[in-house]
């Protein structure tokens, strides 16, 4: 098999495994095995704990995105900046000490059985902290808090002594608490094909989607066990590091190809004809044919290629953890990548807790997107006349 095609297959497997970062499953299992050390409960498997989230109809959630970036260039900039220098004030403001900058982006909110939700987004970065905005989705409308964002910007301006500079611009912002967007408008704001994306989501059969996610999670768990990257300590943990990355890829290829017909059937049942426009059954047969041509020499070539790609990386670890504590489901994703004196450390922690009732209501003080655009157009015309 050509190395080019072989690498495409590897990319497929890596994409497949990394889907864990975005997947939230569905399902239920009442078998429990208490972890006496942590108070967390094991519920059969990593996949089954993940699947419990989809059973939650009314729940609150918290998510913290913590990051720490260390770099020699950052340390050089800090150590060569004189005390009292404006740049030194900026470093202190953003919490840059030594060679490290770290911070947290937080989401706290709730959701209900109607797929309505609300979430407050906050940030902590050195001496900068506060609520950036609030997002509310209900009645097929998305509401984004203007007032919270304005207050956050004002607090930043005050810290940097720039109140006068921003006073006129902030005064032009409408005296409303939220801007109202349709789902299509919101999708178009972040996606080139926003309308098509929303339509595709609406056409997806939710039960089929649940079944597909369940299948994918079980496949990933199967790969983790074969790659010696599966642990049942402190809940369930999947680990990828420099020592087992080749095992993940090799076993990932084995598992995906052996079950690729089932995977295709699941995806086809979920997204329908959209799938065949991206990848056909003939493509699947070609993948299986290419897989049959892999011999020991090709596997060794792959291993050597991975080792060469990772030779400059001194530290590599990617962990996915799922656990239960009482009625709450907790998920965490941790990534550490180090190269020489530089390192990136990212940790995402999520907690989902069932609630007896969750009511999401649309805000009263709103400005529509059309009204906002009209106001901004008038503002631009005033500036240029």
C-alpha positions in Angstrom: 0.0 0.0 0.0 1.3 3.5 -0.8 2.5 5.4 2.2 0.3 8.4 1.1 -2.8 6.2 1.5 -1.4 4.7 4.6 -1.1 8.1 6.2 -4.7 8.9 5.2 -5.8 5.9 7.1 -3.8 7.0 10.1 -5.4 10.4 10.0 -8.8 8.8 10.0 -8.0 6.8 13.1 -6.5 9.8 14.9 -9.5 11.9 14.0 -11.7 9.1 15.3 -10.0 8.9 18.7 -9.8 12.6 19.2 -13.6 12.9 18.7 -13.7 12.2 22.4 -12.9 15.8 23.0 -16.2 16.8 21.5 -18.5 13.9 22.0 -21.2 13.7 24.6 -23.0 10.3 24.6 -26.3 8.9 25.7 -27.6 5.7 27.3 -27.9 4.3 30.8 -26.5 1.6 33.1 -27.3 1.3 36.8 -24.4 -1.0 37.7 -22.2 0.8 40.3 -18.9 0.0 41.8 -17.8 2.6 44.3 -14.3 3.9 44.4 -13.7 4.1 48.1 -10.6 6.3 47.7 -12.3 9.2 45.9 -16.0 8.8 46.5 -16.4 8.5 42.8 -18.4 5.7 41.3 -17.5 3.3 38.4 -20.5 2.5 36.2 -19.4 -0.4 34.0 -17.1 1.4 31.6 -15.8 4.8 30.3 -18.4 4.7 27.6 -21.3 4.0 30.0 -20.4 6.9 32.2 -20.2 9.2 29.2 -23.5 7.9 28.0 -25.3 9.0 31.2 -25.0 12.6 30.2 -27.5 12.3 27.5 -30.1 10.9 29.9 -30.0 14.2 31.8 -33.1 16.3 30.8 -32.9 19.1 33.4 -29.4 19.8 34.7 -26.8 22.4 35.7 -23.3 22.4 34.3 -19.9 23.9 35.0 -16.9 23.9 32.7 -13.4 25.3 33.4 -10.9 25.6 30.7 -7.5 26.0 32.4 -4.3 26.7 30.5 -0.7 27.4 31.3 1.9 28.3 28.7 5.6 28.3 29.5 8.1 29.6 27.0 11.8 30.7 27.1 11.0 33.8 25.0 8.4 34.8 27.5 10.9 34.6 30.3 13.4 36.7 28.4 10.8 39.4 27.7 9.8 39.5 31.4 13.4 39.6 32.8 14.6 42.3 30.4 11.7 44.6 31.1 12.5 47.3 33.6 10.3 47.9 36.7 7.9 50.8 36.0 8.0 50.2 32.3 4.5 50.2 30.7 5.2 46.7 29.3 6.0 45.5 32.9 2.6 46.7 34.0 1.0 44.7 31.1 2.9 41.6 32.2 1.7 42.0 35.7 -1.9 42.7 34.6 -2.0 39.5 32.6 -0.4 37.5 35.4 2.8 36.7 33.4 5.5 35.7 35.9 8.8 34.1 35.0 8.3 32.1 31.9 4.6 31.3 32.4 1.2 32.8 31.6 -1.9 31.0 32.8 -5.6 31.6 33.0 -9.1 30.1 33.1 -12.2 30.4 30.9 -15.3 29.3 32.7 -18.8 28.4 31.7 -21.6 28.1 34.3 -25.2 27.4 33.3 -28.2 25.2 33.1 -30.3 23.4 30.5 -33.7 21.7 30.2 -35.6 19.0 28.3 -36.5 21.5 25.5 -32.9 22.0 24.6 -33.0 25.5 26.1 -30.0 26.6 28.0 -28.2 29.6 29.5 -24.6 30.1 30.4 -22.4 32.8 31.9 -18.9 33.0 30.5 -16.2 34.3 32.7 -12.4 34.8 32.4 -9.5 34.8 34.9 -6.2 36.0 33.6 -3.8 37.5 36.1 -5.4 40.6 37.5 -8.1 40.5 34.9 -11.2 38.7 35.9 -15.0 38.9 35.5 -18.1 37.9 33.6 -17.5 38.4 29.9 -21.1 37.8 28.7 -24.2 35.5 29.1 -25.7 33.4 26.4 -29.3 32.3 26.5 -31.0 29.9 24.0 -34.8 29.5 24.0 -37.6 29.5 21.5 -35.2 29.0 18.6 -33.6 32.4 19.5 -30.1 33.1 20.8 -29.6 36.0 23.2 -26.1 37.4 24.0 -25.6 39.8 26.8 -24.4 43.2 25.7 -24.6 44.8 29.2 -22.2 42.2 30.7 -19.7 42.6 27.9 -19.8 46.4 28.2 -19.2 46.2 32.0 -16.3 43.8 31.4 -14.8 46.2 28.8 -15.2 49.1 31.1 -13.3 47.2 33.9 -10.5 46.5 31.4 -10.4 50.1 30.3 -10.1 51.3 33.9 -7.3 48.9 34.7 -5.3 50.2 31.6 -6.3 53.8 32.1 -8.2 54.0 28.9 -11.6 55.0 30.0 -11.6 58.3 28.1 -10.4 56.5 24.9 -13.4 54.1 25.0 -16.0 56.4 26.5 -17.5 57.6 23.2 -17.5 54.2 21.6 -19.2 52.6 24.6 -21.8 55.4 24.8 -22.9 54.5 21.2 -23.8 51.0 22.3 -27.6 50.7 22.6 -29.1 50.7 26.1 -30.3 47.1 26.0 -29.2 44.1 27.9 -29.1 41.5 25.1 -28.8 41.2 21.3 -31.2 38.7 19.8 -30.1 36.3 17.0 -31.9 33.6 15.1 -30.2 30.2 15.2 -29.4 30.6 11.5 -27.8 34.0 12.1 -25.7 32.7 14.9 -24.5 29.7 12.8 -23.7 32.0 9.9 -21.6 34.2 12.2 -19.2 31.3 12.8 -19.8 29.0 9.8 -19.6 29.7 6.1 -22.5 27.3 5.5 -24.5 28.2 8.6 -28.0 27.6 7.2 -27.0 24.2 5.8 -25.4 23.3 9.1 -28.6 24.2 11.1 -30.7 22.3 8.6 -28.5 19.3 8.8 -28.8 19.3 12.6 -32.5 19.5 12.4 -32.7 16.5 10.0 -30.6 14.2 12.2 -32.5 11.5 13.9 -31.6 11.9 17.6 -32.1 8.2 18.4 -29.8 7.2 15.6 -27.3 9.9 16.7 -27.3 8.4 20.2 -26.7 4.9 18.8 -23.8 6.2 16.7 -22.2 8.0 19.6 -22.5 5.0 21.8 -20.9 2.8 19.1 -18.0 5.3 18.7 -17.4 5.6 22.4 -17.3 1.8 22.7 -14.8 1.6 19.8 -12.5 4.1 21.3 -12.6 2.3 24.6 -11.8 -0.9 22.8 -8.8 0.8 21.2 -7.6 2.2 24.6 -7.7 -1.2 26.2 -5.7 -2.8 23.4 -3.2 0.1 23.5 -2.7 -0.2 27.3 -4.1 3.2 27.7 -7.2 2.4 29.9 -7.4 2.7 33.6 -10.3 2.3 36.2 -8.6 4.3 38.9 -10.5 7.5 39.9 -13.3 6.7 37.5 -12.3 5.7 34.0 -9.3 7.2 32.2 -8.0 6.9 28.7 -4.3 8.0 28.2 -2.2 8.7 25.2 1.5 9.4 25.6 4.8 9.0 23.9 5.1 5.4 25.1 1.8 4.2 23.7 1.0 6.5 20.8 2.1 3.9 18.3 -0.1 1.3 20.0 -3.1 3.7 19.8 -2.5 4.2 16.1 -1.9 0.6 15.2 -4.8 -0.8 17.3 -6.9 2.1 16.1 -6.4 1.1 12.5 -7.1 -2.5 13.4 -10.3 -1.8 15.3 -11.7 0.9 12.8 -11.1 -1.3 9.8 -12.5 -4.4 11.3 -15.6 -2.5 12.3 -15.7 0.0 9.5 -18.9 -1.5 7.9 -20.8 -1.1 11.2 -19.4 2.4 11.6 -20.5 3.4 8.1 -24.0 1.9 8.7 -24.3 3.9 12.0 -23.2 7.1 10.3 -25.4 6.6 7.3 -28.4 6.0 9.6 -27.6 9.2 11.4 -26.8 11.7 8.5 -28.4 9.9 5.6 -27.3 10.7 2.0 -25.0 13.5 3.2 -22.5 10.8 4.2 -22.3 9.2 0.7 -21.4 12.6 -0.8 -18.3 12.7 1.4 -17.3 9.0 1.5 -18.8 6.2 -0.5 -19.1 2.5 0.1 -16.5 2.1 -2.6 -14.1 4.2 -0.6 -14.7 1.9 2.4 -13.8 -1.1 0.2 -10.6 0.6 -0.9 -9.7 1.2 2.8 -10.2 -2.5 3.6 -8.1 -3.5 0.6 -5.3 -1.1 1.6 -5.4 -2.5 5.1 -5.0 -6.0 3.9 -1.7 -5.0 2.2 -0.1 -3.8 5.4 2.8 -6.0 6.4 5.3 -5.9 9.2 7.6 -3.7 7.1 4.8 -1.1 6.8 4.1 -1.3 10.5 7.7 -0.7 11.3 7.8 2.2 8.9 4.9 3.7 10.7 6.5 3.3 14.1 9.8 4.9 12.9 7.8 7.7 11.3 6.0 8.4 14.5 9.2 8.3 16.6 10.8 10.7 14.1 7.8 13.1 14.4 7.9 13.0 18.2 11.7 13.2 18.7 11.6 16.9 19.5 8.7 16.6 21.9 10.1 16.0 25.4 6.7 15.6 27.0 3.4 14.4 25.6 0.3 13.3 27.5 -3.4 13.4 26.6 -5.9 12.1 29.2 -9.7 11.7 29.1 -11.4 10.9 32.4 -15.1 10.1 33.1 -16.5 9.5 36.5 -19.6 9.8 38.7 -19.9 11.4 42.1 -23.4 10.9 43.4 -25.8 12.0 40.7 -23.2 14.2 39.0 -21.2 13.1 36.0 -17.7 14.6 35.7 -15.5 14.7 32.6 -12.0 16.0 32.2 -9.5 16.3 29.4 -5.9 17.1 30.1 -3.1 17.8 27.6 0.5 18.4 28.2 2.9 19.0 25.4 6.6 20.0 26.1 9.4 20.9 23.7 12.7 21.8 25.3 12.0 24.6 27.7 8.5 25.3 26.2 5.4 23.7 27.5 1.6 23.9 27.0 -0.6 22.5 29.8 -4.4 22.5 29.1 -7.1 21.0 31.4 -10.8 21.0 30.7 -13.1 20.0 33.6 -16.9 19.6 33.2 -19.5 18.7 35.7 -23.2 17.9 34.9 -25.7 17.7 37.8 -29.4 16.8 37.4 -31.9 19.3 38.7 -35.6 18.9 39.6 -36.6 21.8 37.4 -34.9 24.3 35.0 -36.7 27.3 33.6 -35.1 29.3 30.8 -36.9 32.5 29.8 -36.1 35.0 27.1 -34.9 38.4 28.4 -37.1 41.5 28.1 -34.5 44.1 27.3 -33.3 43.1 23.8 -32.2 44.6 20.5 -32.6 42.6 17.3 -29.7 42.0 14.9 -31.5 44.1 12.3 -31.8 47.0 14.8 -28.2 46.6 15.8 -27.0 46.6 12.2 -29.0 49.7 11.4 -27.6 51.5 14.4 -24.1 50.6 13.5 -24.6 51.7 9.9 -25.8 55.1 11.1 -22.8 55.3 13.4 -20.4 54.5 10.5 -22.0 57.1 8.3 -21.7 59.7 11.0 -18.0 59.0 11.4 -17.4 59.5 7.7 -19.6 62.6 7.1 
